[in-house]
Amino acid sequence: MPTLVSMARSGETLVTRDPAHGLWLHLPPGARGSGPLDEAAAARAVVDHGFVPIEREFASWAELDDFRQARAAEAVPDVVVDRDTLTADDIAGMLRVARRWIAREEGHRARRLAFELLRVPVVRVDPDLLDQVVSMLQELTGGAVAPLLQRPPSDPLTPEAVKRLQQPAAA
């Protein structure tokens, strides 16, 4: 039966105690450094890093995880971003951040961001931005997503259809 000793407000990082009273640091998937922890480091997590002390025992890891997610949802409100208002400059800035994450070996964060960027209208209509996002995803997934992200072959009728739609309707 695991005991949740403390956790970051985001719920991504936590300290647990196993049945033998050993302390463990659990970092987000893909992050390095998870493992055994001493009492002093566990105390510093609360004092220096703002972890919330909890000290609660759970019947299972699944129950602990449900609690962790519920607490994190209360502590960290959803951030609403209107994708329609993002500009090419906004996306360029986000891609720079994603590259810094990759350099710090936090590719899981960059991958999540890149997939979200595929849903942004300016990325979908700007071939250069789309290529940058797709290239990043290919790099992060070893090319596994490449077949899913290929553009469909162009339809020769599309330019004509666009011209017809742009012409004013006859009265």
N, C-alpha and C positions, 0 to 999 in steps of 0.2 A: 504494500500500500504506500504510494508516494505521498510525500508532504511537500506542499508548495510553501517555501520559506519566504520568498519575495519575488517581485517581478517588476520590470520596467512598465511605466504607464501604458506604453504601446502594446504590451503583452507579447512582444517579439522575443524578449530575452527574460529568462527566469532562473531562479535558484531553487533547487529541490533538495530534499533530504531522502535518502533511501532507507529501507528497513534496518540496515546496519548503522544508521546515523551518519553516513557519509554525505557530504555536500557536493552538489553537481551544478555546474553552470551550463545552461542550454541556450545557445545562440540561434538566430534564424537559419533556415536551411541555406547551405552554401557558404555560410560564414565560418571562418576558422576560429578555434579557441575554445570550443565546447569541451567540457571534461571536469575532472575532479577539482574541488575548490576547498580552500581552508577557511576556518571561521573568520579570520581577519579580513580576507577578501570578500566574504559574504557580507560582513558588516560594512565594508567600504562601498559595496553596491548600493546600500541604503543611504549612507551618509554622503558619499561623494557623487553618486550617479543618480540619485533620486528614485531608486527602486522603492516600491510600496511594500512594507513589511506585511506578511499575510499569516504565515505559520498555521496552515490548515492542512489536515490529512484528508486524502480522498480514497475512495474504494478502488479506483482504477485510474489509469492514465487518461482514458477517454473522459472520465468525469472531471479530472483536473483540467484537461484541455477545454472542455465546455465552459468551465468556470473562468479560465484564462481569457477565452474569447469574449465572454459576456462582460467581464470587468474592463477589458480593453475597449470594447465598444462604448462603454459609459465614459471612460476617461479620455478617449481620443475621438472627438466628433468627426463625422464625415466631412470631407472637404469637397465642396461642389465646384467643379470647373465647367464652364460653358465652352465646350469644344468648338462651337461655331464662332466664338470670338477670338480664338487663338490665331496669331499671325505667323508668317514664315520666320520672323525674328524670334518669336516665342519658341517655336519648334527647334530652331538652331540652338538656342540656349539650353533647351532640354536635352538635346543630343550631346552638347558639351558636358553636361552633368552626367549623362549616361556613360560617356567615355571615361570620365574620372572614376565612376563606380567600377568600370571594367578594369582600370589600372589598379584599383585597390582590391581587386579580386572579389567584387560584389556584383558579379555578372547576373545573378538572379534578379537584382533590383533593376538593372539595365534592361534585361529581357522583358520584365513586366511592363516597364515604361514603353519600350519599343512596340509591344503588342497593343498597348493603349493608343499610341500615336497613330497606328494604322486606322483608327476609328475617327481621327480628326479630319474634318473636311479639307483644310488647306493641304494636308499631306496627301490626301487622295487625289487632288487635282494638280499638284505640283510634281512633275516627274522627277526633278532633282531631289526634292525632299523624300519622296517615296523611295527612290533608289538608295538614299542614305539610310533610311529606316530598315529597308529590306536587307541591305548589306550588313548592317549591324546584327540583325536577327540571324542571318546566315553565319556570321562569325560566332555568335553566341550559341548557336545550336549545331554547329558543325555541318551546316547545309541541310539539316533535316527539314526545315520549313520551306526551303526553296521551291519545291513543286507546288506547295499550297499558295505561294505568293506570286507566281508568274502571272503576268498580264495576259488576258485572253487575246487571241489574234484580232487585229483591227478589222472592222467590218467596212467594206468599201461603200456601203450605203449610208453609213453614219454621217459623213460630212454633208451629204445632200439633205439628209433629214434635218440636220442642225440648221442649214440655210433656210429650209422651208419654215421651220419654227420661228426663225428670226424675222421673217417677212411679215408685214402687217396683214391681217386678214382682210379679204376683199369684202366690201359691203354689198 
